[in-house]
Structures are given as C-alpha cells and as structure tokens.
Amino acid sequence: MARTSDRDILIRQLKKLSGGKNNDFVSNQRLREELKWDAQRYRAIHSALRQEGRIIGRRGWHGGSVALASLTQADRLTVFISYSH
C-alpha cells in the first residue's frame, strides 16, 4: 500500500477545515495543530505547496492563514488544438 505524501495530507486536512471551499482561509496555527506536526515539517510542506500554487497564504496575527488556491495546476484544463485546412 502506498504511503500518502505529506503534501496530500496537508491538502486533505485544509479541505476538511475549510469545508472544501477555495479561498476559505484557515489559520496556520490551527492547521498545524490539527496535523500534529512540528513547525519545521509544517513550514517545509507549506512552502512547497505555495511555490506550486496549490495553496495561498495571507499574513495576519498569530502566524497568518492559508487557503486552497482556486485552481491548482492539476485542476487546470490543458488543451491542444490542431487545425488544418
């Protein structure tokens, strides 16, 4: 059985806490506490997901907050159109 990646675990927990809504922010502190991760592990995964555009963050008191990006790279439609006369 394949192990679920930390990235997938964070995304799944964020979806759960935000009710599955994009752009519904959850505090970083609450998310990290729910995951039961230390700060270093959380920051590493959080940073990677932000760089990939899968989550967005905003600054605020108590460490800021995070939300699912509205369209992740995996959700975007890729289309190739070939046309010839």
Secondary structure as GFF3:
##gff-version 3
##sequence-region A 1 85
A	DSSP	alpha_helix	6	17	.	.	.	ID=ss1
A	DSSP	beta_strand	26	27	.	.	.	ID=ss2
A	DSSP	alpha_helix	28	35	.	.	.	ID=ss3
A	DSSP	alpha_helix	39	52	.	.	.	ID=ss4
A	DSSP	beta_strand	55	58	.	.	.	ID=ss5
A	DSSP	beta_strand	65	68	.	.	.	ID=ss6
###
